Amino acid sequence: MEYHIVDRTKELPTLRPHWERLAAAGGVRTPYQSLTWLEHWLLHRGTNVTPFVIILHGGETIAPLGITVGAKLRRLLMLGTPDSDYVSLVSTRPFEEAWDGVARALAEHRQQFDVLHLQSVREREAIVAALSRHLHGKGRERIYESCPWIPTDRPWEEVSKRRGNGLRNELKRWDRRIRELGQLETERIRPPLTAALLDELESVERDSWKWEQGNSAFRPGSQREFLTALLGDPRAELAVWLMRLSGRLVAYALVLVGTDRWYYYLPSFRKTVPNAGSLLLARIVEAACHDGCAAVDLLRGDHGYKRVWTDQAAPVYEIVWPSTLLGRIVALAYEARWHAARSERLTALRARLRRVGDRRQSSHGKRTEDRIEPVHTSGRATQ
């Protein structure tokens, strides 16, 4: 099997024409696999990641991988981890065939990494089967999160009706209360955003609960730099939804735009207008129905507002597969940690000793994510 590996960040832009051809042929499943997303992520969030991008099957498959090194552990992961809600290959081939080729290539380079750590993948069966055949050994896996989604391949009236009178009455109440505060306007724009509008987004963040809790996406740091770069890039596959009251921005939502699916990535609203976030989501879902979008994906996290909108959800998985002796030890450690995370007694003890809550718990006690590293999503898709 022939393949080649790109292991320098500066070489990634040369892949853009080829990447875009694969995208046009349906090989890029979500905006998280777009080269624009991954380039900005590497520059701002993945500064400690060395690319290990495998190109195989005559260019029909790209595995956007990278290696991190910490405490002598070499961890191979998907670029975009853990900021991407879905990580995957870029390929026009069936997943079983694509992952089989990737696993064969990894087996030939097994001494270059200790453990393959995949977070938030959907194609579990294809991955596990391929790794079992070629990397051998015993991997560990678990359901990482659940991603609720709203079917929008139907009229808006049907979507709201299916959720019963409760949602429809709430929508009317939210709309009435907000209109009492001023003239309501909603708009959708695409990058690049102006500096003035970025300042408005930050103003909403500063006046939100997330800023007080310390998990705002716009606090100084790599996450802010990453988002600002995306919002300034006209190639970014996203839309920014804005809600204004008498001209003042009170809520916004960053929505990634896929071929037939929208991804509700980063919402925020002023805490003085608490219904603005929910009403803006309703406007987004209504527009998705009108625009022929098949679904609005609410992404990872078991936040209460998502259950108001849908009972549909799809799991994503975490897979840890060792390549060396150190990797096998680490895989056992992950398994032990996952077991401990399921124990309420151990979780409570850890919180008492560390004086912090589990990372899957927001300040309102809602379940979010259990992750290896602290990332932005704990304050991202909350209402």
N, C-alpha and C positions, 0 to 999 in steps of 0.2 A: 504494500500500500504506500503510495506516495503522498507526502504532506510536507508543509514547511511551517516554521514557527516564527512569529514576529515577537521579539522580546525587548523592543525599545519603543518608548512612548512616541518619540518623534517620527516613527515609521507608520503610525496608525493613519494619519491623514492620507497617505498614499493609497490606502485601501478604500477610500470613499467611493470612487466610481464603481468598483466591484460590489461594495456593500449596497449601493443604491440599486444596482441591477438585481441583486438578491431580494431587496425590499420590493421592487416592482413585480417580482415573480412570486411574492407571498412568503418569502423566507424570514422576514422580520415580524414576529408574532405580536409584539407589543412595543410601545414607544421606549420601553426600558432597554430594548436591544438595538435601538438606533445608534449610529455612530456618533451623532451629535451629543446624545445623552452620555455615552460612555467616555467620549473625549473630555467633556467638561468635568465629569466625575473623576477621572484620573488626574486632571490638573488641579482640582480643588479638594477632593475628598480622598483620593487614592494616592496621596503623595508617597506613602510607604509601600506601594504595590508596584512590583515589576511585571509588566505584561508578559503573558505566556499564551499568546493567541495562536491557536492551531487552525490552519487552513488545509482542508482535505477534500476528497471526492471531486477532484478537478475544479476546486473553487466553489462547489455547491454547498459546502458546510464550513461554517466558521464557529469555533469554540472560543468565546471571548473570556479567557481565563487570565489569572494573575497570581503571583506568589508574594506572600508576606512572610517576613522572618521576625520572630520575637521569642526571647528566652530559648534560643537555639531550635525552635520549632519552625519548620518550613510548611506553611499552610497554603494549599492551592485552592483558590476560590473563583467564583464568577465575578468579573468586573461589575461594579455597581452594588456589590454586597456591603452592608445590609440595607442601603438606601432604596434599592429597587424592590418593589412588591412582588415582581415576577422576574426571575432570572432564567435564561434559557439559551439554547444554541440559535444561531442564525443559519437556517438551512431550508432548502427546497425539497429535501428528501424526507421520507417518513422518519419519525423520531427514533424508532427502533434501529433503523439502518444508520442514522446519523450518530447516535450515541455509541453504537457498536464500533464505528470507525474512530471516534474520539477515545474510547476506552483502549483500543488497540494502540493508538499513538501514546497514550499515557503510560501504558505498560512498558514501552520502550524507553521511557524517561522516568521510571519510577524512583530512581535514586536522586532525582532533583527535587523531590518534595517528600514530606513525611506523611501528610494526610490530605486527602481531598475533602473539603468541607463545603457542601452545597446547602444554601439556605433559601427557602422560598421557591422551590421548584415544583412544577406540576406533574411532569412526566415520570413519576416515581418508578413505575414498573419497567420502563425502557432503560432507565439509568441503572437500577439495581441489577437487571439481567445482564447488561453489558459489562458492568464492573465485576460481576461474579465470574464471567467468562474470561476476562483478560487481566484484571488486577488481582483476582483470587482473594483469599483471606476472608475475613468476616467484617462486614460493615455494620454500622448502626444507623437506624432511621427512626423517625417519629413524625407525626403530624405537627407541623410547625405553627400553623395558624389556619384560620378560616376566613375566607374572603366573601362577604355577602355581595350580591349583585341584584340590580333591579332590571327585570325584562322591560325593554322599551320598544319592542317590535310590534307595537299595537297603539291604538289611540290613547292619548293622555287621559281621557275620561274613563277608559277601561282600567288603566293603571291605578288611578285614585279610587275608583269604585271598588276594585278588588280588595283594597285594604280596609274597607268598611266605612261606616259613618264617622268613626273616630278620627281618622286622618283627614277626611274632607272637612269636618267641623274645625279641626285644628288649623288647617290651611286658611279657612275663612277668618278664624280668630286672629292668626298671626298677621294676615294681610290688613285686617281692620285696625289692629293695634298700632302697626307700623305707620299706616297712612294717617293716623291721628297725630303723628309726630312731624309730618311734613310731606312734601311731594316725593313720591317713590319713583325711582328710575332704575332699570336694570340694563346692562349692556355687556357685550362680549367683545374682547379684543385679542389680537394675536401679537406675538413678539415681532419687532423689538419694542419694549416699553420705554417711555421717556424717563429721564431722571426724576421729573416732577411726579410722575405716577408711582415710581418706586418709593419715593418719599411718602406718598399717601398710603401705600401698602404697609410701610413700616409704622406709620401713625396708627393704623388699625391694630397692628400687632402690639404696639405699646399700650394700647387701651383695651387689650384683651386679657382674659384669664391666663393665657399661656405666658404672657410676659411676666406676670406676677409669679407664676410657678417656675420660671426660669427655663422653660423649654420652647421658647419662641424660635421660629426658623430664621428670624431676622436679627437675632442678637449677633454681635460681632463674632466671626469665626469662619471655619471652612464651609459650614452649611450655608451661611448667608452668601459667601462668595460663589458657591456652586449655583444657588438659585438665581442670583443676580446675573451670572453669566448666561444661564439658560434663558432668562427673561429678556436678555439683550440680543439673543441670537435669532434671526428670522428663520433659521432652519429648524428650530425647536418645534416639536410636534405637540403643542399645547395651546390652550386658550385660557385667558384670564377673565373670569366673570366678576363683574362689579355691581354692587348695589349702593345707590346713593339716596339720601334723604335731603331734599332741598339743596342738592349739589354737594353735600358732604358724604364722603365715602364711609359707609358703616359696616360693610362686609365685602369679602372677596373670596374667590375659590380658584385655585390653579387646577385645571382639568387637562390631563394628558389625552391626546386625541389619537386613537388608533383607527384602523381601517373601518371597523364596524362596531367599535366599543369605545366608550369614554371612561376615563379613570379619574375618580374624584380624589385628587392627590393631596392638596393642601388648602383647607378652608380656614377662615378666621373671621371674627366679628367683634365689634366693640361690646364690652360687657354692659354698657348702658343701653344697648338695643339687643337684648338676648334672643329675640325671635328672628333676627335678621339672617342668621346662618341657616336656620331651618327653611325659611321662606326662599332664600337664594337656591338652596338645594332643590326645592320644588320647581323653581323656574328652570333649573338645569335639566331636570328629569322631563319636564314638559317639552323643552326644546329638543331633547334627544328623541322623543316620540315623533315630533314634527319633522325632524331632519333625517329620519330613516335609520337612526342608530339602533343597533340590536340590544344594547344593554349599557347601563351605567354601573360601573364596578366601584363599590365602596371600599375595596381593598382590605388590607389586614386590620384586625382589631375588633374585639367584641364590644363595641360601643353601643349603648342603649338605643340611640336614635336610629341605628341601622335596622334594628328589629321592628321599628315602626313602619319602615318602608318595604321590607321584603323578608320572606322566609327562605329565599334561595341563597345558597352559599356553596363554595367549592374549597376544598382543602389545598394547602400547599405544604410541602414536606421539607424536612431537614435531613440530610444524609451525610454521615461521616464515614469515610472509607480509608483505612490505613494503607500505606505503601512501604513503611519501614517498621522496625521494632519500636522506635519512639512513637510512630504513628499508631501502632496497636495499643500502646499504653494510653495515649491521648484519647483514642476511641473509647476505651474502657472508662476513662474519666468523664467523657461526655455522657455516657450511658448512666453513670452514677449520678451525675448532676441532674439529668432529666428525671431520674427516679426521685431524687430529693425534691425537685420542683413540684412533684405531684403530692408531696406530703405537706399537709397544712401545718402540722406541728413543727416540722423543720423550717418551713417558710417563716412561721411566726418567730421561731428562735433566731433565725438569721436576721430578721428585721429588728429584733430586740438588741442583738449584739452589735449590729452595724448602725442601728438607729435610723434605718431607711427602710422603705417598703420594697417589695419585690418589683422588679422593673415592669412586670405585667400589670401593676396597679397604678392607676393615675391618682391624683389627689382627691378625686371624687369617688374612688373605690371601684372604678370600672376597669375591667380586664383589658390590658393592651398586650404588648408582646414580651416574650421572654427571649432575650437576645444575648449574644456573647459580648457585644460592645454597646455602650449607650449611643443611641442614634436619634435622629430628629423625629421619628414617627410617633414617639410617646406624646408629643404635643401637636401632632399633625392633623389627623382626621378626627378630631373631636368637635362636638357641637356644644 
